[in-house]
Amino acid sequence: MAQAKPKFYLTTPIYYTNGLPHIGHTYTTVVADTIRRYKRMQGYEVVMTTGTDEHGVNVERAAQKAGVPESEFVAKMAEAWRSLWEELGVPADEFIRTTEVRHARTVQWLFKLCRENGFVYPGHYTGQYCIYDNAYVDVKPGENCPDCGRPTETVTEENYFFKLSAFQQPLLDFYKKNPNFIQPETRRNEILSFVAGGLRDLSITRTSIRWGIPVPGEEPHVFYVWFDALTAYLSAVGGPEYERRGFWPADLHLVGKDIIRFHTVYWPAFLMAAGLPVPKQVWAHGWFLIDAGKMSKSKGNVVQPRPIAHVLGMDALRYYMLRETVFGQDGNFSYDALVQRYNSDLANGLGNLASRTLTMIEKYCGGAFPKGSADLSISLAPWRVPERIQQVRSLYEQYHFTRALEEIWRLITDVDLLISEQKPWALAEDPAKRAQLETVLWIAADTLRVVAVLAHPVIPTATEKLWRALGQSGSVGEQGIDDLQWGTLRAGTKIAKAEGLFPRIEKQEAVERMEAMESEPQKPAVTPAPTASVPAGPGPSGAVSQTAPEKIAIEDFAKVEMRVGQVKTAERIVGADKLLKLTVDIGSEVRQICAGIAQFYEPESLVGRKVVVVVNLAPRKLRGVESNGMIVAASVGPEGRPVLAAFTEDVEVGARLK
């Protein structure tokens, strides 16, 4: 009988459905997927959970504003999140929605256990509540939330309270006994200080809202959104029957640093009160910063993952995020740095080495791996590959992704240096140096094989291509990373036709393409269906295949405000071949608008021209220039040439289109 695989369970946060994913959410999910791939290569049975947090006052108000029932609103948002993760190649093994029956059953069960054990009591609450963080905060009326800085609301309502104060010492004892429970160390110190300062009992139900999981027999009580959302980690892998599946307690919760308190204070206290096992570790990562500030919808500086994946490929985004930012710390994001890293490390580094090595094996060795000489291998390989393999594995275990990638890319640099020094093209001209030629190419090929296995958790698509090009059987993701050895490449193995892993791309063009896609309104990718999700997939040209456009009501169309504008000035933007900066009179004011039409319209030809302007879009920055609106144009021909909308009759400036 085959021995059962060890189990490993990890989670992302259960993302809130007040917006669509940006690269901050993507970072957490990519880290989770990287760990999942690594653990599977170690032989674990892995479950990765993500999902959507669909209750609370924010959702209730957003649905009211949209004029749709809450259930319809969250269904559409949940499907958008699910389909984007599918499209980006990071789908969850368990996607849990907090509106699912299995989840409601688990929340009510957890509450019952806490109540039966004497840790829940009825009471009243009057104080300040932050709807943005879904948290009760200790400030005076009129003061802002101490965590996010946004306005709070005064709440007076009947609640059930959880005796969080009873868990101050049990939590401190647990932290002492499990020093690695909270990571990184800075967050551990933060939480230790918070808990040591004293804990107040926590309201875990609400009566002022109706959109939530009801407390059985206690209506109109619904569960506080954090008691609800945190329990999703448990409901995803069995809920009350978690022991049957064997994935609880969780091995790892991945969270942003702004929600570390909920996961390391409230969550373990809830579980302790219910007599349930506590997760083994919580890792809090930093934020991606834009211009030294946190990304947020209110600031208008949110970066979407889809444009990057379309222009550079998802592997490029994965590599950039894990190579550029030390896990646990804040990281800075810029398109320029992203493309620079793509060209230097991926195109000129791994991509170029793979291409030149396979080309030389094809040319000098008949398309099959040569046999390396053991003596020459020692003299020609000054680096110690086996030690590097062990070091990379150790760094993965500690989630030091940046350093792991540094070590992998040192192997690439070493092989590049070996090829430059040995000059295989020159060795090929001297029959007496045939053994040296074959050994150089054998070393290069076997190191590429090692690199493919080690880098697979981070760049899975490119490493699968490389694995096939090297003529290796099976999938690189099925290889045992703990059993990886250098020097085992079989001579005589036929290589396959090399695929370009990372074609070099012109930085300015790539940045403009990504920024142009970024400026398009972000919508859920797929209309929710009553059955399984239907994710968009890559079409033959690399574009996303679309389902038929969703039908909208006249009320939806009415939300788009378009007016007749007249161009007052037009000029090119330095360093941006496709963008023009326009000032446009829309009747009530003059707007500055960036338009991607510079390759088809001369600036002077636009002055005085009447155009159609979408005037109620949120401002965005393109190439550092703020754009406050969008010019409407048709897309004509296979190259998508823009043709500005125009009028055959005289129309006054400021007139509304409807």
C-alpha positions in Angstrom: 0.0 0.0 0.0 1.4 3.4 -1.0 2.3 5.7 1.8 0.0 8.7 2.2 1.5 12.0 1.3 2.1 14.5 4.1 -0.4 17.4 3.9 0.2 21.1 3.7 -2.6 23.8 4.0 -2.0 27.4 3.2 -4.3 30.4 2.6 -4.4 33.9 1.2 -6.7 36.4 2.9 -10.4 36.0 2.1 -10.4 39.1 -0.1 -13.1 41.8 0.4 -15.5 42.4 -2.5 -15.4 46.2 -2.5 -13.2 46.2 -5.6 -11.4 44.1 -8.1 -7.9 42.6 -7.6 -4.8 44.8 -8.0 -1.2 43.8 -7.8 -1.2 43.9 -4.0 -3.7 41.1 -3.9 -1.9 39.4 -6.8 1.4 39.5 -4.8 -0.2 37.5 -1.9 -1.8 35.0 -4.3 1.5 34.6 -6.3 3.4 33.9 -3.1 0.8 31.3 -2.1 1.0 29.7 -5.5 4.8 29.7 -5.3 4.8 27.9 -2.0 2.2 25.5 -3.2 4.3 24.5 -6.2 7.4 24.2 -4.1 5.7 22.0 -1.5 4.2 19.8 -4.2 7.7 19.3 -5.6 8.6 18.1 -2.1 5.9 15.5 -2.3 3.2 17.1 -0.2 -0.5 17.0 -0.8 -1.2 20.7 -0.8 -4.4 22.7 -0.6 -4.3 26.4 -1.2 -7.4 28.4 -0.3 -8.5 31.9 -1.4 -11.9 33.4 -1.6 -14.2 36.4 -1.2 -15.5 38.1 2.0 -19.0 39.1 0.9 -20.7 40.4 4.0 -20.7 43.7 5.9 -21.9 47.2 5.7 -19.6 48.1 2.8 -21.1 45.5 0.6 -24.6 46.4 1.7 -24.1 50.0 0.8 -22.2 49.2 -2.5 -25.1 47.0 -3.6 -27.6 49.8 -2.8 -25.6 52.3 -4.7 -25.5 49.9 -7.7 -29.2 49.4 -7.4 -29.0 45.6 -7.3 -29.6 43.0 -4.6 -26.6 42.2 -2.4 -26.6 38.5 -3.6 -26.3 39.6 -7.2 -23.6 42.2 -6.4 -21.4 39.7 -4.6 -21.9 36.9 -7.1 -20.6 39.1 -9.9 -17.6 40.3 -7.8 -16.7 36.8 -6.6 -16.8 35.4 -10.2 -14.5 38.3 -11.3 -12.0 37.4 -8.6 -12.2 33.7 -9.4 -11.9 34.1 -13.1 -8.9 36.5 -12.8 -6.9 34.1 -10.7 -7.7 31.4 -13.4 -6.6 33.7 -16.1 -3.3 34.6 -14.3 -2.5 30.9 -13.6 -2.9 31.1 -9.8 -6.3 29.3 -9.3 -7.1 28.1 -5.7 -7.7 24.5 -4.8 -10.5 25.8 -2.6 -12.3 29.0 -3.5 -14.6 29.8 -0.5 -17.3 32.4 -0.6 -18.6 33.6 2.7 -22.2 33.5 1.3 -22.0 29.7 0.8 -24.1 27.4 2.9 -21.1 25.4 4.0 -19.5 28.5 5.4 -22.6 29.8 7.2 -22.9 26.3 8.8 -19.2 26.5 10.1 -19.6 30.1 11.4 -22.7 29.1 13.4 -21.0 26.0 14.7 -17.9 28.0 15.9 -20.2 30.5 17.6 -22.1 27.7 19.3 -18.8 26.1 20.7 -17.6 29.5 22.0 -20.9 30.2 23.6 -21.2 26.7 25.2 -17.7 27.1 26.6 -18.7 30.4 28.3 -16.9 32.9 26.2 -19.9 34.7 24.6 -22.3 37.0 26.4 -25.0 39.5 25.4 -24.5 43.3 25.8 -24.7 46.7 24.2 -22.1 48.7 22.3 -21.8 52.4 21.8 -18.7 53.7 20.1 -16.9 54.3 16.9 -16.8 51.9 14.0 -14.6 52.0 10.9 -16.5 50.6 7.9 -13.4 50.5 5.8 -11.5 48.2 8.1 -14.7 46.6 9.5 -13.4 47.2 13.0 -14.5 48.8 16.2 -11.9 51.5 17.1 -11.1 53.2 20.4 -11.5 56.9 19.3 -13.9 59.7 20.1 -16.8 60.6 17.9 -15.7 62.7 14.9 -12.1 61.3 15.0 -10.6 59.2 12.2 -9.7 55.5 12.4 -6.2 55.2 13.9 -5.3 52.4 11.4 -6.5 53.8 8.0 -7.0 57.4 8.8 -10.5 57.5 7.4 -13.7 58.8 9.1 -15.4 56.6 11.7 -19.1 56.2 12.4 -20.8 56.2 15.8 -22.6 52.9 16.4 -25.1 52.1 19.1 -26.6 48.6 19.0 -27.2 45.4 20.9 -24.5 42.8 20.4 -23.1 39.5 21.5 -19.6 40.0 22.9 -16.6 37.6 22.9 -14.5 37.5 26.0 -11.3 38.4 24.3 -9.9 39.8 27.6 -9.9 36.2 29.0 -7.2 35.3 26.4 -4.5 37.9 27.1 -2.3 35.5 29.1 -3.2 32.3 27.0 -2.2 34.2 23.9 1.1 35.4 25.4 1.8 31.9 26.6 1.0 30.6 23.1 3.3 33.1 21.4 6.2 32.2 23.8 5.7 28.5 23.2 5.4 29.0 19.4 8.0 31.7 18.6 7.6 31.3 14.8 3.8 31.6 14.9 4.0 35.3 13.8 6.4 36.3 11.1 8.4 38.4 10.3 9.9 39.3 13.7 8.8 43.0 13.5 5.2 41.9 13.3 5.7 39.5 16.2 7.0 42.3 18.4 4.1 44.5 17.3 1.5 41.9 18.4 3.3 41.0 21.6 3.2 44.7 22.6 -0.5 45.0 21.6 -1.6 42.0 23.6 0.6 42.8 26.6 -1.1 46.2 26.8 -4.4 44.5 27.6 -7.3 43.2 25.5 -10.9 44.4 25.6 -13.9 42.2 24.9 -15.0 42.2 21.3 -18.5 42.5 19.7 -19.0 39.6 17.4 -22.5 40.3 16.2 -24.3 43.3 14.6 -28.0 44.3 14.7 -27.7 47.5 12.7 -27.2 45.8 9.4 -29.0 42.9 7.8 -26.5 41.6 5.2 -24.7 38.9 7.0 -24.9 35.4 8.4 -27.8 35.2 10.9 -27.2 34.0 14.5 -29.7 31.1 14.8 -32.6 32.0 16.9 -31.2 35.4 17.7 -32.4 37.5 14.7 -31.8 40.3 13.9 -28.3 39.5 15.0 -25.8 38.8 12.2 -22.2 37.9 12.7 -19.5 40.6 12.8 -17.6 40.4 9.5 -14.3 39.3 11.0 -15.8 36.5 13.0 -17.4 35.5 9.7 -14.5 35.9 7.3 -11.7 34.3 9.5 -13.8 31.2 9.8 -13.7 30.8 6.0 -10.2 29.2 6.4 -11.8 26.4 8.4 -15.0 26.0 6.3 -13.0 25.7 3.1 -11.5 22.4 4.3 -14.4 20.7 6.0 -15.8 23.0 8.7 -17.3 20.9 11.5 -15.9 17.8 9.8 -12.4 19.2 9.3 -10.8 16.1 10.8 -12.0 13.9 8.0 -10.1 15.9 5.4 -7.0 16.2 7.6 -6.0 19.8 6.6 -6.6 21.6 9.8 -4.8 23.3 11.5 -3.6 25.4 8.7 0.2 25.3 8.1 0.3 28.9 6.9 -1.9 32.0 6.7 -0.5 34.7 4.3 -1.8 38.2 5.1 -1.0 41.8 4.5 0.5 43.6 7.5 -2.6 45.8 7.9 -4.7 42.7 9.0 -2.1 40.9 11.1 -4.0 41.7 14.4 -7.2 40.0 13.3 -5.2 36.8 12.3 -2.9 36.6 15.3 -5.1 37.9 18.1 -8.8 37.4 17.3 -8.5 34.3 15.2 -6.5 32.1 17.6 -8.6 33.4 20.5 -11.8 32.3 18.7 -10.3 28.9 18.1 -9.0 28.5 21.6 -12.4 29.4 23.0 -14.0 26.7 20.8 -11.4 24.1 21.8 -10.1 23.9 18.2 -6.5 23.7 16.9 -4.7 27.0 16.2 -2.9 27.6 12.8 0.8 26.9 12.8 2.0 30.2 11.3 0.9 33.6 10.1 3.2 35.5 7.7 2.5 39.2 7.2 4.0 40.8 4.1 4.4 44.5 3.3 2.6 46.7 0.7 3.5 47.6 -2.8 4.1 51.3 -2.8 3.6 53.8 -5.6 5.5 57.0 -5.2 6.2 56.0 -1.6 2.5 55.6 -0.8 0.3 52.6 -0.4 -1.9 51.6 -3.4 -5.5 52.4 -2.9 -8.6 53.1 -5.0 -9.2 56.4 -3.2 -5.7 57.6 -4.3 -6.2 56.5 -7.9 -2.9 54.7 -7.9 -4.0 51.1 -8.2 -2.0 48.9 -10.6 -3.9 46.0 -12.3 -2.2 42.7 -13.0 -3.9 42.0 -16.3 -2.1 44.6 -18.5 1.3 43.3 -17.2 0.4 39.7 -17.9 -0.8 40.5 -21.4 2.3 42.6 -22.4 5.1 40.8 -20.6 3.6 37.5 -19.5 2.6 36.4 -16.0 6.0 34.8 -15.3 7.5 38.3 -15.6 5.2 39.7 -13.0 5.8 36.8 -10.7 9.6 37.1 -11.0 9.6 40.8 -10.5 7.4 40.7 -7.4 9.4 38.0 -5.7 12.9 39.1 -6.9 12.4 42.8 -6.2 10.7 42.8 -2.8 12.0 41.0 0.3 9.1 39.0 1.6 7.7 40.7 4.7 8.9 44.2 3.7 7.3 46.9 1.7 8.2 47.1 -2.0 8.1 49.8 -4.6 6.4 49.2 -7.9 7.2 51.0 -11.2 6.7 49.9 -14.8 10.2 51.0 -15.7 11.7 48.8 -13.0 9.5 45.9 -14.1 10.6 46.1 -17.7 14.2 46.6 -16.7 14.2 43.5 -14.6 12.4 41.6 -17.4 15.1 42.5 -20.0 18.1 42.1 -17.8 17.3 38.9 -15.9 14.7 37.1 -18.0 15.4 38.1 -21.6 19.2 38.7 -21.5 19.7 36.2 -18.6 17.8 33.0 -18.6 16.2 33.4 -22.1 19.5 34.2 -23.8 21.4 31.4 -22.1 18.8 28.8 -23.0 18.7 30.0 -26.6 22.4 30.1 -27.2 23.1 26.7 -25.4 20.4 24.8 -27.3 21.4 26.4 -30.6 25.0 25.3 -30.1 24.0 21.8 -29.1 21.9 21.6 -32.3 24.8 23.0 -34.4 27.8 21.2 -33.0 26.3 18.0 -31.4 23.5 17.0 -33.9 20.7 18.1 -31.5 21.6 15.6 -28.7 23.3 16.1 -25.4 27.0 15.4 -25.6 28.9 13.4 -23.0 30.9 15.5 -20.5 34.3 14.5 -19.3 34.4 14.1 -15.6 38.0 15.6 -15.3 37.2 18.5 -17.5 33.9 19.1 -15.7 35.8 19.7 -12.5 38.2 22.1 -14.1 35.6 24.0 -16.1 33.0 24.3 -13.4 34.5 26.5 -10.7 31.2 27.0 -8.9 29.7 24.4 -6.6 26.3 23.5 -8.0 25.2 20.9 -5.4 25.8 23.4 -2.6 23.8 26.0 -4.5 20.9 23.5 -4.9 20.8 22.9 -1.1 21.1 26.7 -0.4 18.1 27.5 -2.7 16.0 24.8 -1.1 16.8 26.2 2.4 15.9 29.7 1.3 12.6 28.5 -0.1 11.8 26.8 3.2 12.3 30.2 5.0 10.3 32.1 2.3 13.4 34.1 1.3 12.3 34.3 -2.3 14.6 37.2 -3.2 17.7 35.5 -2.0 16.7 32.1 -3.6 16.3 33.8 -7.0 19.6 35.6 -6.5 21.3 32.2 -6.0 19.6 30.6 -9.1 20.6 33.5 -11.3 24.2 33.2 -10.1 24.2 29.8 -11.7 23.0 31.5 -15.0 25.7 34.1 -14.7 28.4 31.4 -14.0 27.4 29.5 -17.2 27.4 32.7 -19.2 30.9 33.4 -18.0 32.0 29.8 -18.8 30.7 30.1 -22.4 32.3 33.5 -22.8 35.7 32.2 -21.6 35.6 28.8 -23.4 34.2 30.1 -26.7 32.5 26.8 -27.9 32.3 28.3 -31.4 36.1 28.4 -31.5 36.5 25.0 -29.9 34.3 23.5 -32.6 37.0 24.4 -35.2 39.6 22.3 -33.5 39.0 18.5 -33.6 41.5 18.0 -30.8 39.3 20.0 -28.5 36.2 18.0 -29.2 36.0 16.7 -25.6 36.3 20.2 -24.2 33.6 21.5 -26.5 31.2 18.7 -25.5 31.9 19.2 -21.8 31.3 22.9 -21.9 27.9 22.4 -23.6 27.0 19.5 -21.3 27.8 21.6 -18.2 25.6 24.4 -19.7 22.7 22.1 -20.5 22.8 20.3 -17.1 22.9 23.6 -15.2 19.9 24.8 -17.3 18.1 21.6 -16.2 18.8 22.4 -12.6 17.7 26.0 -13.0 14.4 24.8 -14.6 13.6 22.7 -11.5 14.7 25.4 -8.9 13.0 28.3 -10.6 9.8 26.4 -11.4 7.8 27.5 -8.3 8.4 31.2 -9.4 8.2 31.1 -13.2 6.2 27.9 -14.0 5.4 28.6 -17.7 8.9 29.4 -18.8 10.4 26.5 -16.9 8.0 24.0 -18.5 9.0 25.3 -21.9 12.7 25.0 -21.0 12.1 21.5 -19.6 10.5 20.4 -22.9 13.3 22.0 -24.9 15.8 20.1 -22.9 14.1 16.9 -24.0 13.2 15.9 -20.5 10.2 13.6 -19.8 7.1 14.5 -17.8 6.5 17.9 -16.3 9.1 19.9 -14.4 6.5 20.5 -11.7 6.5 16.7 -11.0 10.2 16.6 -10.3 11.3 16.0 -6.7 13.1 19.1 -5.7 14.6 17.5 -2.6 16.1 14.8 -4.9 17.6 17.2 -7.4 21.2 16.5 -8.3 23.6 18.1 -10.7 25.6 15.9 -13.1 22.8 13.5 -14.1 22.0 14.7 -17.6 21.8 11.7 -19.9 24.1 12.0 -22.9 22.4 11.3 -26.2 19.0 12.7 -25.2 17.5 14.6 -28.1 16.6 18.2 -27.5 13.4 19.7 -28.8 13.0 22.8 -30.9 13.8 25.8 -28.7 11.0 28.1 -27.8 11.7 31.7 -27.1 11.3 32.0 -23.3 11.5 35.8 -22.9 11.8 37.8 -26.1 13.5 41.1 -25.4 11.0 44.0 -25.4 11.5 47.8 -26.0 11.0 49.4 -22.6 9.1 52.5 -23.7 6.7 50.6 -26.0 6.0 48.1 -23.2 5.3 50.8 -20.6 3.0 52.7 -22.9 1.1 49.5 -23.8 0.6 48.6 -20.1 -0.3 52.2 -19.1 -2.8 52.4 -22.0 -4.5 49.1 -20.8 -4.4 50.4 -17.2 -6.3 53.5 -18.2 -9.2 51.4 -19.5 -12.1 51.0 -17.1 -11.7 47.8 -15.0 -14.7 45.5 -15.0 -15.4 42.0 -13.8 -13.9 39.7 -16.5 -16.8 37.3 -16.8 -20.5 37.5 -16.2 -21.4 35.2 -13.3 -23.1 32.0 -14.3 -25.3 29.8 -12.2 -22.9 26.8 -12.6 -19.1 26.6 -12.9 -16.9 29.6 -13.7 -15.8 30.2 -17.3 -12.5 32.0 -17.1 -11.2 34.0 -20.1 -8.2 32.3 -21.7 -5.4 33.4 -24.0 -6.5 33.7 -27.6 -4.2 32.8 -30.6 -2.6 36.3 -30.6 -2.1 36.4 -26.8 -5.1 38.5 -26.3 -7.9 37.5 -23.9 -10.8 35.6 -25.4 -14.0 37.3 -24.5 -17.5 35.9 -24.0 -20.4 37.8 -25.6 -20.7 41.3 -24.1 -22.9 41.4 -21.1 -26.3 43.0 -21.5 -26.7 46.1 -19.4 -29.7 48.1 -18.3 -30.4 51.7 -19.4 -29.6 52.7 -15.8 -26.0 51.3 -16.2 -25.5 53.2 -19.4 -26.8 56.4 -17.8 -23.9 56.2 -15.3 -21.4 57.1 -18.1 -21.4 60.8 -18.7 -20.2 61.8 -22.2 -20.1 65.5 -23.3 -19.0 67.4 -26.4 -15.6 69.0 -25.9 -13.5 71.2 -28.0 -9.7 70.8 -28.1 -7.9 74.0 -27.0 -4.3 72.8 -27.0 -2.5 69.7 -28.0 1.1 68.6 -27.5 3.3 65.5 -27.5 4.5 64.0 -24.2 8.2 63.7 -24.0 9.2 60.0 -23.9 5.8 58.7 -24.9 5.4 58.1 -28.6 1.7 57.2 -28.5 0.4 59.9 -26.1 -0.8 63.4 -26.6 -1.6 65.9 -23.8 -4.8 67.8 -24.6 -6.7 70.6 -22.9 -10.3 70.2 -23.7 -13.2 72.7 -23.0 -16.2 70.6 -21.9 -18.5 73.6 -21.3 -18.3 73.8 -17.5 -14.5 73.7 -17.3 -11.3 73.0 -19.3 -9.9 69.5 -18.7 -6.4 68.0 -19.2 -6.7 64.7 -21.0 -4.1 62.2 -22.3 -5.0 60.4 -25.5 -3.1 57.5 -27.1 -3.5 58.9 -30.7 -0.1 60.5 -31.3 0.9 58.1 -34.0 -2.2 58.9 -36.1 -3.0 62.6 -35.3 -0.7 65.6 -35.5 -1.2 67.9 -32.4 -1.9 71.0 -34.5 -4.6 69.3 -36.5 -6.7 68.7 -33.3 -6.8 72.3 -32.0 -10.4 73.5 -32.4 -11.8 70.1 -33.2 -14.9 68.9 -31.3 -14.6 65.5 -29.7 -16.6 63.2 -27.4 -15.3 63.1 -23.8 -16.1 60.7 -21.0 -16.1 63.2 -18.2 -16.9 61.1 -15.0 -13.9 58.8 -15.0 -11.6 58.9 -12.0 -8.3 60.8 -12.8 -5.3 58.7 -13.7 -1.6 59.3 -14.4 -0.1 58.3 -17.7 3.7 58.7 -18.0 3.5 61.0 -15.0 0.9 63.2 -16.6 -2.6 63.4 -15.0 -5.5 62.6 -17.3 -8.9 63.7 -16.2 -11.3 62.1 -18.7 -11.2 60.0 -21.9 -11.6 60.9 -25.6 -13.9 58.5 -27.4 -12.6 56.9 -30.6 -13.3 53.9 -32.8 -10.7 51.1 -33.3 -10.3 50.5 -37.0 -8.4 47.7 -38.8 -6.1 44.9 -37.6 -3.7 47.5 -36.1 -6.5 49.1 -34.0 -6.1 52.6 -35.6 -8.0 55.1 -33.5 -10.6 57.3 -35.3 -12.1 60.1 -33.3 -15.8 60.3 -32.9 -17.2 63.4 -34.8 -20.4 65.2 -35.7 -21.9 66.1 -39.1 -23.9 68.9 -37.6 -22.8 71.8 -35.4 -23.1 70.8 -31.7 -22.5 73.2 -28.8 -19.6 72.5 -26.4 -20.7 70.9 -23.2 -23.8 69.1 -24.8 -24.4 65.8 -23.2 -24.6 62.6 -25.2 -27.5 60.3 -24.3 
